[in-house]
Amino acid sequence: MSTYIAHAHGVAAYVKLVRVQLELKLAAVPLAEVPQFLERAGPDGVNPLDGRPFRWDREHRSLSFDPLRPALAPMGDECHDCRAMIRC
């Protein structure tokens, strides 16, 4: 896959991740219920790259996914473990 296409897919997945974060905030979902929310969200709550729900890390209060090419993670050099993530 070309670098451009891989990057475009990574950005699309990141945009979807931000949308899920917004939906969690608007619905005032308690942290303990985030995994269930992600499971119930259907196609809107999954990573478009692999079709699985975004990963939830309760300890760090973050949602994440693995990009197609780690070097192209939307967070760039700030992404310490090559995951695209946002804090909730």
N, C-alpha and C positions, 0 to 999 in steps of 0.2 A: 504494500500500500504506500502511496506516495506520502511524503512528509506533509504536504498541504492537506490532503484528504484526512490523514490521521489527526492533524491539528483541528480541522473543522469538526470532526466527530467529537474530539475531546471538548471543544468549546460548547457544542450542542449539549453534551452530557452535563457539563458544568452549569449551563443555563437551567437545565431541568433540575439539577441539585438545588440551585438557589430558589427555584419555584417551590420545591418541596419544603425548604426551610421556611419560606413565607407562609405556606399553607399550615405548617406546624404552629407558627406564631399566631396566625389569625384564628386558628381553632383552639388556641391555648391548651395544646396537648401537654399533659404532665410528662416529665422526662421518663418516668417508668412505663409510659404507654406508647412511646415512640415506635418501638418495634412492631406493635400491633397496628399502629396507624400506617406504617409503611407497607405492611402486608395487605391491609384493606384498601390501600390507595389504587390498586390495580395498575394498569399501564402508565398512569400518571406518576406513580411513585417508584418506578423502576429505572435502572440504569439502561439507557438505550443501547449501550455497547454490548451488554451481555444478557439483558432481560431479567436480571435479578434485582431485588430491592437494594437501594443504597445501603452501605454499611453504616451502622449506628455505633458509636463509641460513647457509652454513657459517662465514663470517667472524664473524658475530655469534652463531652457535650458536642460531638462533631459528627457530621455525615460525610461520607467519603466514597470514592470509587477509584479503581485502577484505570488510568488512561491506556489507550492502545499502545502508545509509545511513551514511557515514563519521562523521557527528556522533553516531551511536549506538553507536560501537565500544565493546565491553565494558570497555576500558581507560579510556574517557572522555578527559579532558584529558591524561593521561599518554601517550597514543598520538600521538607526534610526527608521524607520516606517515599517520595515519588507517588504520592496519592494526591488527588485533588480533594480538598476538604473545606468545609465551612463550619464555623461554630454556631451552635444554636442557643 
